[in-house]
């Protein structure tokens, strides 16, 4: 969905309604990490995407807020510690790193996913990534 002027109002109101219904979680996708992976969400900013997350979080006191899109271990931990989100999702990184949990725990480098293989209908790009091995 392209950006539009009322996006904060729309999503804040949506969060308010969801919060009143007590859903278990809301899963949000940050698309900006795909266009510029070096420009992920900055922790602590009260404007832009972080500002929107903070506005939404106010209305979701019993609902887990999950964020995906361009996540790293570092920004996930910062966003959780600063109460912007409750959980981080690592979709594409799980595909390209079958041992993602061990890589995050040990600080091993991540293998980037190849978006050219997404939704191709075959196994390439889904089952051919290898676990980390030290050289």
ABEGO torsion letter per residue (X at the ends): XBBBAAAAAAAAAAAAAAAAAGBABBBBBBAAAAABAABBBBBGBABEAAAAAAAAAAABAABBBBBBEGBBAAAAAAAAAAGABABBBBAAAAAABAAAAAAAAAGBBBBBBBAAABGAGBABGAAABBBBBBX
